[in-house]
């Protein structure tokens, strides 16, 4: 072997030894109580752009993933395990009557050990929307798509009035659950955004991108609230905004679960006509309601 050949082989060696690209991208989130663990799992065809490249392309890949159907997913919580299969959108749910360390593993080798947060049996739990409630998205002004496509951890801004309110929740020991119709593939990104804005940690419940939730946008939040109510014994304070359907979802939940809602707080981002509509709708719930463009006005609901 001459010197040139040997040098060529040495230069090629790192590429030959490089780990093969994974077959799938795996996103996992959920929550646990003192009795059970509830996991939402999204399995997508691997797309290297999601973690590298220009922010615009990363965001397109996160918002429009290629779901992998029919993939076996093993969810283990403590000593218990269950295997489920992804649906046509690449989504699967794992609900186990166990708590403890969580591992999610695919047959193709990808695995995650997500930090699934436990919600204690607290007398009061805060459930909060994200877009146009906590994070400035611009939905009523038609800026939501541009916000999502151009988002980075650095430029995804929170409303200035939200941080002191939510830090006060945390200081008083009130658990916070973030409930959003953003797709599950944004889980890691949104967690980084919340941490960068200094907001308290909490379970992040995001929508699977399946036809059912896309065609009925209220259904995901309704199902999530019902699951929380079924497993947690306390009351809820529900925080959202006038854009989209938070008031409708919260009104229906309060009607279906008498005595379980301590109050409803709605950030007004839409103007007088929608504010009047929301006010009339929530007036019939029988629970305290505050509608305001300023989140600092929500504090009395927790007194």
C-alpha positions as a Markdown table, in Angstrom:
| # | Residue | x | y | z |
|---|---|---|---|---|
| 1 | Unk | 0.0 | 0.0 | 0.0 |
| 2 | Unk | 1.5 | 3.3 | -1.0 |
| 3 | Unk | 1.4 | 6.5 | 1.1 |
| 4 | Unk | -1.4 | 8.1 | -1.0 |
| 5 | Unk | -3.7 | 5.1 | -0.6 |
| 6 | Unk | -3.0 | 4.9 | 3.2 |
| 7 | Unk | -3.7 | 8.6 | 3.6 |
| 8 | Unk | -7.0 | 8.2 | 1.7 |
| 9 | Unk | -8.1 | 5.4 | 3.9 |
| 10 | Unk | -7.3 | 7.3 | 7.0 |
| 11 | Unk | -9.3 | 10.3 | 5.8 |
| 12 | Unk | -12.3 | 8.2 | 5.0 |
| 13 | Unk | -12.2 | 6.4 | 8.4 |
| 14 | Unk | -14.3 | 9.0 | 10.4 |
| 15 | Unk | -17.1 | 8.8 | 7.8 |
| 16 | Unk | -17.1 | 5.0 | 7.8 |
| 17 | Unk | -17.3 | 4.9 | 11.6 |
| 18 | Unk | -20.0 | 7.6 | 11.9 |
| 19 | Unk | -23.2 | 6.4 | 13.5 |
| 20 | Unk | -26.0 | 5.9 | 11.0 |
| 21 | Unk | -28.8 | 8.4 | 11.0 |
| 22 | Unk | -31.8 | 7.4 | 13.2 |
| 23 | Unk | -34.9 | 6.1 | 11.5 |
| 24 | Unk | -37.3 | 8.2 | 13.5 |
| 25 | Unk | -37.6 | 11.4 | 15.5 |
| 26 | Unk | -39.3 | 10.8 | 18.8 |
| 27 | Unk | -41.3 | 13.4 | 20.9 |
| 28 | Unk | -42.7 | 12.6 | 24.3 |
| 29 | Unk | -44.6 | 14.6 | 26.8 |
| 30 | Unk | -47.3 | 14.1 | 29.4 |
| 31 | Unk | -47.9 | 14.1 | 33.2 |
| 32 | Unk | -48.1 | 11.9 | 36.2 |
| 33 | Unk | -50.3 | 11.9 | 39.3 |
| 34 | Unk | -49.8 | 10.0 | 42.5 |
| 35 | Unk | -51.6 | 7.1 | 40.8 |
| 36 | Unk | -50.8 | 7.0 | 37.1 |
| 37 | Unk | -48.7 | 8.3 | 34.2 |
| 38 | Unk | -50.1 | 9.6 | 31.0 |
| 39 | Unk | -47.8 | 9.9 | 28.0 |
| 40 | Unk | -48.3 | 11.3 | 24.5 |
| 41 | Unk | -45.8 | 10.0 | 22.0 |
| 42 | Unk | -45.1 | 11.3 | 18.4 |
| 43 | Unk | -43.0 | 9.2 | 16.1 |
| 44 | Unk | -41.9 | 10.9 | 12.8 |
| 45 | Unk | -39.6 | 9.9 | 10.0 |
| 46 | Unk | -36.2 | 11.3 | 10.8 |
| 47 | Unk | -35.6 | 14.8 | 9.5 |
| 48 | Unk | -32.1 | 16.2 | 10.2 |
| 49 | Unk | -33.4 | 19.7 | 9.5 |
| 50 | Unk | -35.4 | 19.7 | 12.7 |
| 51 | Unk | -32.2 | 20.2 | 14.8 |
| 52 | Unk | -30.0 | 21.9 | 12.3 |
| 53 | Unk | -30.1 | 24.5 | 9.6 |
| 54 | Unk | -31.9 | 27.8 | 9.3 |
| 55 | Unk | -34.7 | 28.5 | 11.8 |
| 56 | Unk | -37.3 | 28.7 | 9.1 |
| 57 | Unk | -36.6 | 25.2 | 7.8 |
| 58 | Unk | -36.4 | 23.8 | 11.3 |
| 59 | Unk | -39.8 | 25.3 | 12.1 |
| 60 | Unk | -41.4 | 23.9 | 8.9 |
| 61 | Unk | -40.0 | 20.5 | 9.8 |
| 62 | Unk | -41.5 | 20.7 | 13.3 |
| 63 | Unk | -44.9 | 22.0 | 12.1 |
| 64 | Unk | -45.2 | 19.6 | 9.2 |
| 65 | Unk | -43.6 | 16.3 | 10.3 |
| 66 | Unk | -43.9 | 13.0 | 8.4 |
| 67 | Unk | -45.7 | 10.8 | 10.9 |
| 68 | Unk | -44.7 | 7.2 | 11.0 |
| 69 | Unk | -47.7 | 4.9 | 11.2 |
| 70 | Unk | -47.8 | 1.4 | 12.6 |
| 71 | Unk | -44.6 | 1.7 | 14.7 |
| 72 | Unk | -44.5 | -0.3 | 18.0 |
| 73 | Unk | -43.8 | 1.9 | 21.0 |
| 74 | Unk | -42.8 | 0.5 | 24.3 |
| 75 | Unk | -43.5 | 2.7 | 27.3 |
| 76 | Unk | -42.1 | 1.8 | 30.7 |
| 77 | Unk | -42.9 | 3.5 | 33.9 |
| 78 | Unk | -41.0 | 2.0 | 36.9 |
| 79 | Unk | -41.5 | -1.8 | 36.7 |
| 80 | Unk | -44.5 | -1.6 | 34.4 |
| 81 | Unk | -44.4 | -1.6 | 30.6 |
| 82 | Unk | -46.9 | -1.5 | 27.8 |
| 83 | Unk | -46.5 | -1.6 | 24.0 |
| 84 | Unk | -48.8 | 0.4 | 21.8 |
| 85 | Unk | -48.8 | 1.2 | 18.0 |
| 86 | Unk | -48.8 | 4.6 | 16.4 |
| 87 | Unk | -51.8 | 5.6 | 14.4 |
| 88 | Unk | -51.8 | 7.0 | 10.8 |
| 89 | Unk | -50.4 | 10.3 | 12.1 |
| 90 | Unk | -47.6 | 8.7 | 14.0 |
| 91 | Unk | -49.2 | 9.4 | 17.4 |
| 92 | Unk | -49.7 | 7.0 | 20.3 |
| 93 | Unk | -50.8 | 7.3 | 23.9 |
| 94 | Unk | -49.5 | 5.3 | 26.9 |
| 95 | Unk | -51.5 | 5.4 | 30.1 |
| 96 | Unk | -50.1 | 3.3 | 33.0 |
| 97 | Unk | -51.3 | 2.8 | 36.5 |
| 98 | Unk | -47.8 | 3.4 | 37.8 |
| 99 | Unk | -45.4 | 6.2 | 38.6 |
| 100 | Unk | -41.6 | 6.5 | 38.5 |
| 101 | Unk | -38.8 | 6.8 | 35.9 |
| 102 | Unk | -40.1 | 6.8 | 32.3 |
| 103 | Unk | -38.5 | 5.2 | 29.2 |
| 104 | Unk | -40.0 | 5.3 | 25.7 |
| 105 | Unk | -38.3 | 3.0 | 23.2 |
| 106 | Unk | -38.9 | 2.0 | 19.6 |
| 107 | Unk | -38.0 | -1.3 | 17.9 |
| 108 | Unk | -35.7 | 0.6 | 15.6 |
| 109 | Unk | -33.6 | 1.6 | 18.5 |
| 110 | Unk | -34.5 | 5.2 | 19.3 |
| 111 | Unk | -35.3 | 5.8 | 23.0 |
| 112 | Unk | -36.0 | 8.7 | 25.3 |
| 113 | Unk | -36.0 | 9.0 | 29.1 |
| 114 | Unk | -38.3 | 12.1 | 29.3 |
| 115 | Unk | -38.6 | 14.1 | 32.5 |
| 116 | Unk | -42.4 | 13.6 | 33.1 |
| 117 | Unk | -43.5 | 15.9 | 35.9 |
| 118 | Unk | -45.7 | 14.8 | 38.7 |
| 119 | Unk | -48.8 | 16.7 | 39.7 |
| 120 | Unk | -49.4 | 16.4 | 43.4 |
| 121 | Unk | -52.9 | 16.0 | 44.9 |
| 122 | Unk | -53.0 | 19.8 | 45.3 |
| 123 | Unk | -56.3 | 21.6 | 46.2 |
| 124 | Unk | -55.8 | 23.8 | 43.2 |
| 125 | Unk | -54.1 | 23.4 | 39.8 |
| 126 | Unk | -53.6 | 26.1 | 37.2 |
| 127 | Unk | -54.2 | 25.1 | 33.6 |
| 128 | Unk | -52.9 | 27.7 | 31.1 |
| 129 | Unk | -53.1 | 28.1 | 27.3 |
| 130 | Unk | -49.8 | 29.3 | 25.7 |
| 131 | Unk | -50.4 | 31.2 | 22.4 |
| 132 | Unk | -51.7 | 34.7 | 22.9 |
| 133 | Unk | -52.1 | 33.9 | 26.6 |
| 134 | Unk | -48.5 | 33.4 | 27.8 |
| 135 | Unk | -46.6 | 33.9 | 24.5 |
| 136 | Unk | -47.1 | 36.8 | 22.1 |
| 137 | Unk | -48.3 | 35.1 | 18.9 |
| 138 | Unk | -50.5 | 37.6 | 17.2 |
| 139 | Unk | -53.3 | 35.3 | 16.2 |
| 140 | Unk | -56.1 | 38.0 | 16.1 |
| 141 | Unk | -53.8 | 40.1 | 13.9 |
| 142 | Unk | -53.1 | 37.3 | 11.5 |
| 143 | Unk | -49.4 | 37.0 | 12.5 |
| 144 | Unk | -49.5 | 33.6 | 14.0 |
| 145 | Unk | -48.1 | 31.7 | 11.0 |
| 146 | Unk | -45.3 | 34.2 | 10.6 |
| 147 | Unk | -44.6 | 33.9 | 14.3 |
| 148 | Unk | -44.3 | 30.1 | 14.2 |
| 149 | Unk | -42.2 | 30.1 | 11.0 |
| 150 | Unk | -39.7 | 32.6 | 12.2 |
| 151 | Unk | -39.6 | 31.6 | 15.9 |
| 152 | Unk | -36.3 | 31.0 | 17.8 |
| 153 | Unk | -35.8 | 30.5 | 21.5 |
| 154 | Unk | -34.5 | 34.1 | 21.6 |
| 155 | Unk | -37.3 | 35.9 | 19.8 |
| 156 | Unk | -40.4 | 34.0 | 21.1 |
| 157 | Unk | -41.6 | 36.6 | 23.5 |
| 158 | Unk | -43.8 | 36.3 | 26.5 |
| 159 | Unk | -46.3 | 38.9 | 27.7 |
| 160 | Unk | -44.5 | 41.1 | 30.3 |
| 161 | Unk | -47.4 | 40.8 | 32.7 |
| 162 | Unk | -47.3 | 37.0 | 32.8 |
| 163 | Unk | -44.0 | 36.3 | 34.5 |
| 164 | Unk | -44.8 | 37.9 | 37.9 |
| 165 | Unk | -48.2 | 36.2 | 38.0 |
| 166 | Unk | -46.9 | 32.7 | 37.2 |
| 167 | Unk | -44.0 | 33.1 | 39.5 |
| 168 | Unk | -46.4 | 33.9 | 42.2 |
| 169 | Unk | -48.3 | 30.7 | 41.4 |
| 170 | Unk | -45.1 | 28.7 | 41.8 |
| 171 | Unk | -44.1 | 30.5 | 45.0 |
| 172 | Unk | -47.5 | 29.5 | 46.5 |
| 173 | Unk | -47.0 | 25.9 | 45.5 |
| 174 | Unk | -49.7 | 25.9 | 42.8 |
| 175 | Unk | -48.9 | 23.4 | 40.0 |
| 176 | Unk | -49.1 | 24.8 | 36.5 |
| 177 | Unk | -50.1 | 22.7 | 33.4 |
| 178 | Unk | -49.5 | 24.3 | 30.0 |
| 179 | Unk | -52.2 | 23.2 | 27.5 |
| 180 | Unk | -51.8 | 24.2 | 23.9 |
| 181 | Unk | -53.0 | 23.3 | 20.4 |
| 182 | Unk | -49.4 | 23.6 | 19.2 |
| 183 | Unk | -48.2 | 20.3 | 17.7 |
| 184 | Unk | -46.4 | 17.8 | 19.9 |
| 185 | Unk | -43.3 | 18.0 | 17.7 |
| 186 | Unk | -42.7 | 21.5 | 19.2 |
| 187 | Unk | -42.4 | 20.1 | 22.7 |
| 188 | Unk | -38.6 | 20.4 | 23.1 |
| 189 | Unk | -38.6 | 23.9 | 21.5 |
| 190 | Unk | -41.4 | 25.3 | 23.7 |
| 191 | Unk | -39.8 | 23.9 | 26.8 |
| 192 | Unk | -36.7 | 25.8 | 25.9 |
| 193 | Unk | -38.7 | 29.0 | 25.3 |
| 194 | Unk | -40.5 | 28.7 | 28.7 |
| 195 | Unk | -37.2 | 28.2 | 30.5 |
| 196 | Unk | -35.6 | 31.1 | 28.6 |
| 197 | Unk | -38.5 | 33.4 | 29.6 |
| 198 | Unk | -38.1 | 32.4 | 33.3 |
| 199 | Unk | -41.5 | 30.8 | 33.5 |
| 200 | Unk | -42.2 | 28.0 | 36.0 |
| 201 | Unk | -41.8 | 24.4 | 34.8 |
| 202 | Unk | -44.9 | 22.3 | 34.4 |
| 203 | Unk | -46.4 | 19.5 | 32.2 |
| 204 | Unk | -46.7 | 20.6 | 28.6 |
| 205 | Unk | -49.7 | 19.0 | 26.9 |
| 206 | Unk | -49.5 | 19.5 | 23.1 |
| 207 | Unk | -51.9 | 18.4 | 20.3 |
| 208 | Unk | -51.1 | 15.4 | 18.1 |
| 209 | Unk | -51.4 | 16.2 | 14.4 |
| 210 | Unk | -54.1 | 13.8 | 13.5 |
| 211 | Unk | -57.2 | 14.5 | 11.4 |
| 212 | Unk | -59.5 | 14.2 | 14.5 |
| 213 | Unk | -57.9 | 17.1 | 16.4 |
| 214 | Unk | -57.3 | 19.1 | 13.2 |
| 215 | Unk | -60.9 | 19.0 | 12.2 |
| 216 | Unk | -62.2 | 19.5 | 15.7 |
| 217 | Unk | -59.8 | 21.9 | 17.4 |
| 218 | Unk | -61.7 | 22.0 | 20.7 |
| 219 | Unk | -61.5 | 18.2 | 21.2 |
| 220 | Unk | -57.9 | 18.0 | 22.3 |
| 221 | Unk | -58.2 | 20.5 | 25.0 |
| 222 | Unk | -61.5 | 19.0 | 26.2 |
| 223 | Unk | -60.0 | 15.5 | 26.3 |
| 224 | Unk | -57.0 | 16.8 | 28.2 |
| 225 | Unk | -59.0 | 18.6 | 30.8 |
| 226 | Unk | -61.3 | 15.6 | 31.3 |
| 227 | Unk | -58.2 | 13.4 | 31.8 |
| 228 | Unk | -56.8 | 15.8 | 34.4 |
| 229 | Unk | -60.2 | 16.0 | 36.2 |
| 230 | Unk | -60.4 | 12.2 | 36.3 |
| 231 | Unk | -57.1 | 11.7 | 37.9 |
| 232 | Unk | -56.7 | 14.8 | 40.1 |
| 233 | Unk | -58.9 | 15.5 | 43.1 |
| 234 | Unk | -58.6 | 19.3 | 43.4 |
| 235 | Unk | -60.1 | 22.3 | 41.7 |
| 236 | Unk | -58.8 | 24.1 | 38.6 |
| 237 | Unk | -58.2 | 27.7 | 37.5 |
| 238 | Unk | -58.4 | 27.9 | 33.7 |
| 239 | Unk | -56.5 | 30.6 | 31.9 |
| 240 | Unk | -56.8 | 31.3 | 28.2 |
| 241 | Unk | -57.6 | 34.1 | 25.7 |
| 242 | Unk | -60.4 | 35.3 | 23.5 |
| 243 | Unk | -58.7 | 34.1 | 20.2 |
| 244 | Unk | -59.7 | 30.6 | 19.1 |
| 245 | Unk | -61.9 | 28.5 | 21.4 |
| 246 | Unk | -60.6 | 28.6 | 25.0 |
| 247 | Unk | -63.8 | 30.3 | 26.4 |
| 248 | Unk | -66.0 | 27.7 | 24.7 |
| 249 | Unk | -63.8 | 24.8 | 26.0 |
| 250 | Unk | -63.7 | 26.2 | 29.5 |
| 251 | Unk | -67.4 | 26.9 | 29.7 |
| 252 | Unk | -68.2 | 23.4 | 28.6 |
| 253 | Unk | -65.8 | 21.9 | 31.1 |
| 254 | Unk | -67.2 | 23.9 | 34.0 |
| 255 | Unk | -70.7 | 22.8 | 33.1 |
| 256 | Unk | -69.6 | 19.1 | 32.8 |
| 257 | Unk | -67.7 | 19.2 | 36.1 |
| 258 | Unk | -69.7 | 21.1 | 38.7 |
| 259 | Unk | -67.6 | 22.4 | 41.6 |
| 260 | Unk | -64.3 | 21.6 | 40.0 |
| 261 | Unk | -63.6 | 25.0 | 38.5 |
| 262 | Unk | -62.6 | 27.7 | 40.9 |
| 263 | Unk | -62.4 | 30.4 | 38.3 |
| 264 | Unk | -61.8 | 31.2 | 34.6 |
| 265 | Unk | -59.4 | 34.0 | 33.4 |
| 266 | Unk | -59.4 | 35.1 | 29.8 |
| 267 | Unk | -56.9 | 37.5 | 28.2 |
| 268 | Unk | -58.7 | 39.8 | 25.9 |
| 269 | Unk | -56.7 | 40.0 | 22.6 |
| 270 | Unk | -59.6 | 40.3 | 20.2 |
| 271 | Unk | -61.6 | 43.5 | 20.9 |
| 272 | Unk | -65.1 | 44.6 | 22.1 |
| 273 | Unk | -67.3 | 42.3 | 20.0 |
| 274 | Unk | -65.5 | 39.0 | 20.9 |
| 275 | Unk | -65.1 | 40.2 | 24.5 |
| 276 | Unk | -68.9 | 40.7 | 24.8 |
| 277 | Unk | -69.5 | 37.3 | 23.2 |
| 278 | Unk | -67.1 | 35.6 | 25.7 |
| 279 | Unk | -68.6 | 37.5 | 28.6 |
| 280 | Unk | -72.1 | 36.3 | 27.8 |
| 281 | Unk | -71.0 | 32.8 | 27.3 |
| 282 | Unk | -69.0 | 32.5 | 30.6 |
| 283 | Unk | -71.6 | 34.3 | 32.7 |
| 284 | Unk | -73.7 | 31.2 | 32.6 |
| 285 | Unk | -71.0 | 28.9 | 34.1 |
| 286 | Unk | -71.7 | 29.8 | 37.7 |
| 287 | Unk | -68.0 | 30.3 | 38.5 |
| 288 | Unk | -66.0 | 33.6 | 38.9 |
| 289 | Unk | -64.7 | 35.0 | 35.6 |
| 290 | Unk | -62.2 | 37.7 | 34.8 |
| 291 | Unk | -61.7 | 39.0 | 31.2 |
| 292 | Unk | -58.9 | 41.5 | 30.8 |
| 293 | Unk | -56.1 | 42.4 | 28.4 |
| 294 | Unk | -53.8 | 42.5 | 31.5 |
| 295 | Unk | -53.0 | 39.2 | 33.2 |
| 296 | Unk | -52.2 | 41.0 | 36.5 |
| 297 | Unk | -56.0 | 41.3 | 36.8 |
| 298 | Unk | -56.3 | 37.5 | 37.1 |
| 299 | Unk | -54.7 | 37.3 | 40.6 |
| 300 | Unk | -58.0 | 37.7 | 42.6 |
| 301 | Unk | -59.3 | 34.4 | 41.3 |
| 302 | Unk | -56.7 | 32.7 | 43.5 |
| 303 | Unk | -57.4 | 34.5 | 46.7 |
